[in-house]
């Protein structure tokens, strides 16, 4: 269940990252959502290492790390695709 939960978390994080970082992305909404999913996994993994939550729970810390991970990947993707 943790894996599916992080995919759902990632979808939401990708949408929120797009709202926080508006602008034209090279890949569109689908790429942004996929980056959100990847960012949720990366953010969740890093968050679990520093004690902000675990990969299997829904907490505010986990949600914040998922959004931050999505923002970092989205910013990196924009820099690479320019």
N, C-alpha and C positions, 0 to 999 in steps of 0.2 A: 504493500500500500504506500510505502514511503516514496517509491519511484514515481507512481502516478500522482501522488500529492505534489511532488516537486515539479512535475510537468504542468499541472494546473497552476501552481504558484508561479511558474515561469511565464505562463500565458498572461497572467495578471500583471506580473512584474514588467513584462515587455510592453504592455499597453501603458502602464504608468510611466515607464522610462520614455516612451514616445511622447507622452503628455509633458513630462518634465523637460525633455530635450526636443522641442519641436523643430521642424525643418524637413527639407527634402532629403530622404535617404536614398542611396543608390539602389537598394534592393526592394524598397517599398515596405508595406505593412507585414507581409509574410516573413521577410528576412528579419524585421524588427522583432516579431514574435518569437522566431527561432533563436535570435540572439538573447531574448528574454529568458527562454527556457535554459539555454546554455549558461547565462548569467546567474540564474537561480541555482543551478547545480554548483557552479564555481563559488558563488557567494555563500551558499549553504555549507559547502565543504570548508571554506575558510572560516565562516562563522562558527562551525562546530569545533574547529581547531583552537579558536580563541575564546570559546565559552559563551557565545551569543545564542546558542540554541543547538539542537541536533538536527540531523537530516530527516528525522521522522516526525517531528512535532510541528505544530502550527503555533508559533508565538510571534510576538511583535518583533523580537530580535531576528528571527528567521525571515520575516517578511521584509524587514529593512535590509538585511544582507542580500536577499534576492533582488531587490530593487537596485541596490548599489552595484551588485554584480552585473545586472543588465545594463546599467548606465555606463559602466566601465567598458563592457564589450561593445556597446553601441558607439561610444566615443572612439574606441580603437578602430572599429570598422569604418567609421566616417573618415578617420585620418588615413587609413590604408587606401580607401577607394577614391580619394580626391585626386 
